[in-house]
Amino acid sequence: MELLPRSPGEFGSARYWDRFFRQRGQRPFEWYGAFPELCPVLLKYVRPRDKVLVVGCGNSELSEQMYDTGMCEDIVNIDISDAVIRQMQERSASKRPKMSYLQMDMLHMDFPDAHFQVALDKGTLDAILTDDEEVTLSKVDKMFAEISRVLQGRETEWLFGMEEGRRQLAASAGFGRLVTVALHREQRYKGMASIQAELSGKVMELAPPGLPAQQQVPFLSVGGDIGVRTVWHCDTSPLSGEFVVEDVKGDDACYFRRLVFLSNRNVVQSEARLLAPAPPPGQKKRRKDKKKPGPALLWIDKSYLCCEHHKAMVAGLCLLGSSDPLPGTPIAVLVVGLGGGSLPLFVHDYFPQAHVAVVEIDPSMLEVATRWFGFSQGDRMQVYIADGLDHVAKLASEAPGQYDAIMFDVDSKDLTVGMSCPPPAFVEKPFLKKVKTILKPEGVFVLNLVCRDARLKESVLAILREVFPLLYTRRIDGEVNEILFCQPSPKSQRDPVELTVLAQALEGSMRQLGRSWDSSYVLADMLQ
């Protein structure tokens, strides 16, 4: 009992540990288990060529046994106690030449950044976290910050979600236990078979107890195979972080251009279909040319809306229907959120009398949309680089009733909120009142809502109903997106039959403009 500290704070004292190990002598002291108990776990994460850091090593035999069994040899052990470091150096110097012991405080390590592949702690955290005082918690933060600094990244991505979202995903898959795997963007894969072979062992480790030995676990994929991807542009924005522009091969050998923010790399921010130019008259198309098409050899199909929620948002413009055909009627449209620019481009091209104003907070997105997605400004299309909240507030202070339609298609950078589109500030009541102010009395406010949290979504809908007496909702099949059509006056309400007639009339007028039309796009279907 004389080895126990007089107070928990002594656990962080080098003097206490020097006294502890001198009195303990050569007898190893194992915190929370010895090598035989820990070996199965270590084998999963430690590779023979890894450079391993053991913090707060004490006189444990763990490192020695890892070395002696061949698990790995390049092991660096550190401890705050000079006495135990000298003891361990004497014990291993001649037997384990590739392993070292250093007297060092793990809160202030001398190692360079990204120096180790693995860091092991078998009790040091408990020795530091002796109470919940501010000073103690700051030491814990410093401990993890130092470990994070000296570790190399393995590019492991953890996807944290809410219970509602996980239940939705599991239910849609139709299985009792589901494991999701994302392919590393920078790694090349031979094919689906090699991926399954690599994952099979790990998948079975996660299998539920009692699973029959011969039970086959099905592998599902979003596409039929791993697909084809060509990255054309990589950059970093102070507002959006790292992003890439890439071309991917879709079904029927069609290519699509995508904008992806690497902070949320499993979500496609913007997408556009690509078209290959027709050969000049008299020149036959080469059939056996298997080279990937370069960006200069493809152009953006501006008639094609890849995103189903964009199709629904455009269909909502039929709520502006009057006795005059809408495409030929002058309208003012405000779009908040540019992305690749496909939504404002479509409105501009298919509503020839529309004047479109776009608000985008990130100037990098305007450059991307212009260079890679065929976006351009002109007499009827202007982009304002500004915060959407500030821009709408400025408009509301200038004059009411400026826009026939206002569209919000803006994502949230805060991934901790259960709503990824729009940012929470865009659906607060004071701001929505400003939106209503700049909307004409017979206008329509269209909002792209992406929210898995049922309670949060209900609160958003309740606020919208307080500001806009008339609200239509359209869920996008197979997606989390829900499009909300909000109008300032209940007198504008239309029954489903009337909405269908308006949508059909609008589509008929748009088809007669002489532009190509995506035959799969039926406006009336988007309002069902």
N, C-alpha and C positions, 0 to 999 in steps of 0.2 A: 504493500500500500504506500510505502515511502516514495515510490516512483510517480505517484499521482501528483499533479500540480496543485498548488494552494488555491488557485483561481483559474477559471477557463481562459483568461487572457494570457496565461503563461504558455499555452499551446503555441502561441506565435513568437515565443522568445527563443533565440539561439542559445542563451545561457541555460534555459530549462532543458533543451534537447541535448546539449553537451553533457549535463549532469545525468540525464536519463540514460544515455548510451554508455557512459563510463560505468554506471552502476549495473547496467544490464550485461556488460561484458560482451563476450563473443556470441552469446545466444541470440539467434535471429528473432526479431519481433515482427509478426505478420498481422497487418491490419486487414480485417475483412476477407480472410481467406488466403490460402497459399496457392502455389502454382498449379497443383493438380485440379483444384476447383475452378481456377480461372482459365486454364488452358483451352477448353472448348470455345470460349468466347474470343480469346486472343487469336486463335487460329483463323477466325473469320476475317479479322481486320489487319493483322500484321503479316507482311510478306518478308521473305528472307532478305531481300535487297533494301528494305526500308531503313531509313535512319530514324531511330527511336529515341525520344526524350522521356526519361522517367523523373518526375518531379517529386521532391520529398521522399527520396528513396529509402532513407533510414538504413538499417542493417538487414533489410528484407532480402531473402534469397531469390526473389522473383526474377530479377535481371540475370542473375547467375544461371538459373535454370532455363530461362529463355535462350541464353547463349549456349549452354551445354547441350540442349536438345536440338540445336540447329534451327530454331525458330527464326532467329536473326542474330547478327553479331555486332552491327554498328549501333551500339547502345550508349547513350550519354546519360549518366545519373547525376542529379544535383540534389543538394540538401543544404539547409541553412546552418547545420551543425558541423563545425570543423572537425570535432572529435570523431564523429561517425564516418566522415569522408576519409580521414586518415586510416581509420580501421578497415574500411572497405577497399581502399587502394592497396593496402598490404595483403588483403585476402585474395585479390584477383589479379594483381599486377603481372605475375608470371604465368598464370593459367589462362587468362583471357586478355590477350594483348590488344584486341580491337575494341574493347569496352573501356570506358573512362568514367571516373568519378570526380566531380568538381564541387567545391564549396561555393554556393551561389544562392542568392535570394530569388525565388521564382517570381517575385513581384517586380524585380529589376534585373532581368536576364541580359547577358552580354551577347547572346547569339544574334546573327543577322536575321532579317525577315525571311520567311519561307525556307527555313533551314532544315526542318524535319518533316517526315511523312506521318509520323505517329507520335502522340503524346499520351503518357499513362500517368494517372494519379490514383493512388490506392489509399486515400485517407487524408491527404493534405488539406483538401477543401474543408473537412470537418474540423481540422485543427485551426483553421482560419475563421470559419463561420461559427464563432462561439456564442454570439448574441445577435440581436437585430439593431444594434446601435449604428448610427450613420457612419462612424469611422470604420467599423467592421465591414459593413456592406460595401464601402468604397474599396476596401482591400480585396473583397471578392470580385468586384468589377475589374479591378486591376489585374487580378490573377487570370481571369478569362481573357482579358484584352491581351496580355502577354502571351498566353498560349495560342490565341488566334494569330498573333503577329508572327510567331516563329514557325507556325505550321504552313505547309504547302496546301493549296487548294486541290481537292480531288474533283472539283466541279460537281459535287453532289447537290441536287436540288430537292429541297423539302417543300412540299405543297401543303400549307396549312389551310384548313377550311372549317366550315361550321357543320354541325351535325345535320342541319337541314339539307345542305348541299350534298353531303356524303350519302345521305339516305336517297336523295333523288337520283344520284348517279348509280348507286347499287340497284335501285328499283328498275331503272331503265335498262341495266345490263341483264337483269333477270337471274342473278346468282346470289347465293347466301353469303359468300365471301369473295371480295373483289380486290385485286392488286392492280394499281395503275403504274405504268412505266412510260417515261418520256425518253426519246432518243437524244443523245448529246448532239448538239448542232454541229460541233466542230469535228466530229468523228465520222469516218467512212465505214459503212456497213456493207457486207457482201450480199446479204439478203435476209429474208424473214427466217429461213431455216437456221442460219447461224445465230441470229438473235435468240430464237427459241432455245437453241442448244446452250447458249451462255446463261440464260435465265432459269432454265428448268430446275437446277439445284436450289437456287434461292427461293423459287416459288414453292417448292415442296417443304422448305423449312418453315414457311408461313402457312402451310396447310392446317386445317382444323384437326384436332385429335380424333383418332378413330377412322381416319380416311383409309379405305381399302388400299392395300399395297399396289394393286394393279390399276387403281383409278387414274384415268387420264384427265389432266387439267387442260381445258381448252384455252387457246390463245386467241384473243380478239384484236383486231386492228382497225383503225379509222379507215384505212384504204386497203386495197388488196395486197400491196407490197410496201416496201419502204419508200418508194417513190424516187423522183429525180428533183434535185434542188441545185440551182446555180445562184450564188450570191454575187450581186453586182456592186453593192455599195454598203459600206459600214461606216458609221460615224457615231459621235457622242454629242448629245445636247445637254446643256446645263439644266433644262427643264424636264426633258423626257428620258435622259440617260442614254445608254447605248441602244442603237437600233440598227437594223439591217433592211436592205431592199433586196429581194430575191425573186427569182422566177422558179416556179414549181410546175411539174407536169401533172395535170389532172386526168380525169377520165376522158376517153376518146381522143387521147393524144393532144388535148388542148393545154396550152400553157397559161399560167396566171402569174401576175406580178403581185407581190405581197410586201407590206410594210409591217415589221414586227419589232415591238419594243422588248429588249432582252430582259428587262425587269419583270416582264410577264410573258415569257417567250412561248407559252402554250396558247396564247390568244393572238389571232391575226388582227392587227389594227385596221388595215385597209387592204383591199384586194381589187384587182381589175383583170379582165380577160384580155389576152393578147391575140393579135391577128398577124398572120404572115402576109406580106404584100403579094399581090397577084403578079405573075411574071408578065413582062412586056408583051404586047401583041406579037404573035409569031414565034415566041420562045416557049419551048415545052418545059414543064416543071420537072426538075430532076427527082427521080423517085428513090434513088439509092444513097442520097446524101444524108448520112446519119450524124453529121455534126450538129452540135447544139446551136440553136439560133442565137445570135448575139443581140444585145439590146437595140442596136441600130437597125436590125433587120426586122424588128417587130414594132407594131404600134398598138396603142391602147384602143380597145373597143368601147367607145364612150356610150354606145347604145345598150350596153349590158351592165346591169346592176348585180354584182356578185352577192351582196348581202341581202338576205330576205328582209331584214328590218328596214333597209333603205327603200326596198320596193313598197313596203307598207307605208312608210313616211310619205313617199311621193303620192301614193293612192289617196292619202288623207287630204290632198289638195282639192279633191272633188267636193269637199265640204264648202268650198268657196263658189260652187256652181251657181250660175245665174242664167238669165235668158240668153246671154251671149256665150259662144263657145269659149271656154276658159283659156286654151292655148293662145288665142288671139287677143285676150283681154290684158291690159297693162296691170301688173301686180308687183308689189314690193315684197321681197322675201329676205328674211334674216336667218342665216345659218350660223350657229355657234359650234365650232369644232370643224377643222378642215380635214385632217388626216391626209389621205391621198387625193381628196378633192372630187371623188366620184359622185357624191350626192349633189353638191352645188353645180357641178358640170352638167349633170343630167337635167336638173331644173332649168339651167340656162339654155341648153340646147333644145329641149322639148317644149319650152314655154317661151317662144320668141319675143314676147312682149314683157317678159319678167326682168326686173332689175334685182340682182342678187348681191347682197352684202354678206361677207363671211368674216367672222371674228375668230382669230386663232392666236393663242397666247405664245406659241413657240415659233419663232422665225425660221427655225430649221425645217419645220413641217412645210412651210410655204416653198422653200427651196426643193425639198423632196418631191412635193406634188408637182412642181413645175418641171423639174428635170426628169422625173421617172414615171409620172402618171398622166402626162399630157395636159396638165392644168395650165390655164393662162387667164390673165386678167384683160379687161376691155371696158368698153362703154357701159356694158350691162353687168359687169362682174368686178367687184372691188373687194380686196382683202384688207382687213384692219388687224394689225398686230397689237393685240391688247388682251387684257384679262376680260373674259366674258362678263364677269360680275360688274367690273368697273364700266365696261362699255354700255351695258344695258342701263345701268344707273345714270350714266351721262345722257343717254338718249331720253330716258324718262324725265330728266330735268329740263330738256329742251322743248319737247312738244309731244302731245299724246297722239295716238292713232296713226303711227307712221307706217306700219307694216300689215299686209294682208295675211302673211304667214310667218311664223317664227318656228325654227326647228333647232332642237338641242340634240346634238350627237357628240357629246364630249365625255371622255373617260376620266375616271378618278385615279390619281397617282397613289392614293393611300390604300394599300391592299389589305389593311387591317380592318377596314369597314366592310360590313356585309353587303355593300352596294358598290358595284364597280362602274356604274354609269347612271346618272351623272355624279359629280362630287356632291356631297350632302348640302353644301352652301347653295347649290342651284335649285334646291327644292324647299328652301326655307320660306315661310310665309311672306316676310317683308320683301324678299327679292321677287317672288312670284307676282306680287302686287305691281312691281315695276314692269314686269313682263306684260302683265295685263294692260298697263297704262299705254305702252307703245304699240299694242295690238289694236287694229281697227275693230269696231263693235261687231262686225260680221266675220271677223277673221278667225284663224285657227292656230293654236299653239300645239306643236307636235313634239313629244318628248320620248326619247329612247331610254327606257328604264331597264336596268339590268340589276336585279336584286334577288338573291336566294333566301334572304332572311324574311320569313313571312310576316313577322311583327313589324319590321322596319318598312316593308312594302305597304302594309296597311296604313301605317302612320303617314307615309308619303301620299297615298291616295286620299286620305282624309284631309290633308292640308290642301291638296289640289282642288278637291271638291268645295272647300271653303272659299277659294279664290275664283274658281271657274265653275259656274253652276251646271254646265253641260260637259260631260266627260264620257268619251268612248274608249274602250280598251281593246287591243288586238294582241293576243299572244302569238308568238312566232313558234311554229311547230318545230320540235326538236332542239330548241334553243331556250336560254333563260330570258332573252329579250322580250319585253312587253312594250308595245307602242301605245302611247296615250295621246288621244286627240282631245284637246281642251278648247272650249269656246266660251266667250264672255257672257253670252245671252242664252237663256233656255229656249227662247223663241226660235233658235236655229235648229232645234231638235228635228231629226228625220228618222223615220222607221227603216228597218232593214231593206224593205223593197225599194224605197226611194233612194237609199244609199247605193244599192245595186244599179239602179237606172242611171244615177249620176256618174258612177264609176265607169259604166259601159259607154256612156256618152263622151266622157273625158278621153277614154282610151281610143274611141273611134276618131276623135278629132286629132289626137296625137299621131295616130297611124297615117293620117292624110298629109302630114307635113313634108313628106318626101324623104324622110330619114329612115334608116333601117330600124327594125323593131324586133325585139326578142320575143319570139312566138310563145315562149313558156311563161311570159309575164302577162298575167290577166289581172287587171286592177281590181275588178269586182271580187276576185278570190281573196285578195289581201284585206278585205273589209268584212269577211265572214266571221 
